[in-house]
Structures are given as structure tokens and as C-alpha cells.
């Protein structure tokens, strides 16, 4: 942990990127909770929540390899900024789904949001630090580790709440 803290202290660009990513991941979690809650509130269906989860997972897997190629061929910083701006616009577009009972727009927007993500995350991973610093940062950096626990637990909580409301 000391190596990670010293990296944050020594490398201003890494520090800004890391703190920005922490804020971004918090926003991602709030977006997940809001979209899943909206899906359940509007449709009363856990199946729709599963569909939104699939709409969020599949684009990232399909576009991820292409994101690496784009980041190698174009200015990485500009691609990362464009990716975040696109994600912000799509996140704002979720406002259009608030009073809708049809779910197609939730699926499309969820897919678009996650389709832009690999361009930022792959770019962040490829920023050129020394091998020693990258291994220390990779070993000590835990911004994404919370997803391993938070994602499934949120889905379980929403599913449980939805099931208990039906009983």
C-alpha cells in the first residue's frame, strides 16, 4: 500500500487519473442503481433488470478488442476524453426513460453507455508508466475491486425486493 500511496504522491497525472476514476466509478454505481430501480419500478419485472444487465455486459465484450486498436492508432488522451463525454451524454439521455413503460430505450442506452467504456478503461490501462510503477499500481490499485462484490449484491437486493413486493 505504501508503494501505491507514493505513486499517487509522486505522479501528478496518475493521481488525477486515479481520483477521476474513483469519482467516475461512484457515478457508475449510482447509474446502475438508478437504472435497475427504474426498470423494476416501471415494469415490475426482474427479467427486464436481467435484460439491462445483458445490454450492459455484451457491448463491452464485443467492443473491447476494437478499443485497443483505436487507442493505438489515435491520440489516447483525446479518445479517452471523447469516450467520457459520450458516456455523459448517454447517461443524461436516461432522463427520457423515466415515464416510459416500454423497455427498448433502457436496453439501447445501457448498451451505448457500456460500449463507450472500453475506450476509456483500456486507455487508462495503457498509459505509459514504467514497468515497476505499473506493477506496483496494478497490485495496489483497488478502484475496480469493489465491482466484484457490489454488482452481484445489488442485483440480489433488487431481485429480493422485487420478489417480496409480489408476495
N, C-alpha and C positions, 0 to 999 in steps of 0.2 A: 504494500500500500504506500510505503514511503517513496518508492520509485515513481508511482503514478502521481503522487502529490508534487514531487519535484518536477516531473514533466509538465504538469499544469502550471507550476510556478515559472519554469524556465521558458516555455514556448508559448508566446502570446497567441499565435494563430491557432495552435491546438486548443488552448484554454477557451478562446472564443467559440471555436467549433464545438467543443465538448459541452460548454454551457448552453449554447444554442440548441444542441441536440437534446439536452435534458429538457429544456422548455418545449421543444417540438414533440418529444415522446409523451410528455404530460398532456399536451394538446391532443395527440393521437388517442390517448386513453379516454379523454373526455369525449372525443368524437365517437369512439366505439360505443361508449356507454349511451350517449345521446341517440345514436342511430339504432342501436339494438332496442333501446327503450321505445323509441318512436315506432319501430317495426311491430313490437308487441302491442303497444297502445292502439295503433291504427288497425291492426289486423287480428289481434288476439290469437296469433299463430306462432308457435315455436318453429314451425317449418320455414316461415319467412326469415326468421333470425338465422337459421341454418343456411338458407339461400344467400343472405347478405354475407355471412362468413365465407361461403364459397366464392362469391363475387369479389371478395377482398383477397382471397388466397390465390386464386388461379392467375390473374393478370401478373402478379409479381413473379410467379414462377415462369411464366411464358416470356415476359419482357426482360427479366434479369440478365440473361446472356447478351441480349442486344444492348443493354445499358452499358455494359463493359466496353463494347466496341465503340459506341457513341462517345463515351468518356475518353477513350484512347485517341479518337480522331479529331475531337473538337476541344476547345478550351474548357477544362474541367470545372473551373470556378463558374463560368457562365452557364454551363449545363446544370450545375447544382442549384444555382440561383433560379434559373428558369423552372426547374423541377419544383422547387418550393413555392414559387409564385403560382404555378399551375395547380398545385395542391391546395393553396389558399383559396383560389377561385372556385375550385370544385367543392371545397368544404363550405364556402358561402352558399353555393347552389343548393345545399341540403335544405335551406330555408324553404325552397319550393315544394318540399315533400311533406311539410308539417300537416296540412289538412287534406292530404290525399289518402284514399283507401287502397288505390292500386299500387302495386309494389315495383313496377318496372323501373321507375326513376330511382328508387333506392338501390336497386341492383346496378344500374348503369353508373350512377355517381360513385358508389362504393368501388366498382371496378376501375373507374377512371382515377380515383384517389390513390388506389394502390398501384396502378400502372405507372404513375409518376414517381413513386417512392424509390425504386431501384436506381434511378439516375442520381439521386442524392446519396443514398446509403453506399452504393458502390464507389461513388466519387470520394466520399469521406474515407472509406477504407483504403483507397489508393493514394491518398495524399502522401507525398514523398518524405517521410521521416527516415532516419537511419534504421537499420535492422534491429539494433539494440533497443532503440526507443520504441519501435513498433512492437517488439516482443514484450517489452515492459508494459506498454499501453494496452496491448491486447490481453495480457494476463490480468492486469489490474482494473481495466475499464469494465464497469458493470451496468452501463446505462440500458442495455437491452436485456439483461438477465431477468429483470422483473417481468418481462413478457411471458416467460416460461410458466410463471405462476399466475400472473394476473389475468391473462387471456382466458385460460380454461376455467378459472374460478368465477370470473364474471359471467361467462356463458352458463355455468352451472347455476349461479344465483338467479339469472334471468329465467332460465328454464324452470327452476324450482318455484319461483314466484308466479310464473305463468300457469304452472300446473296447479298450484294451490288456489289460484283465483278461479279456476274452472271447477274445483271440487265444491 
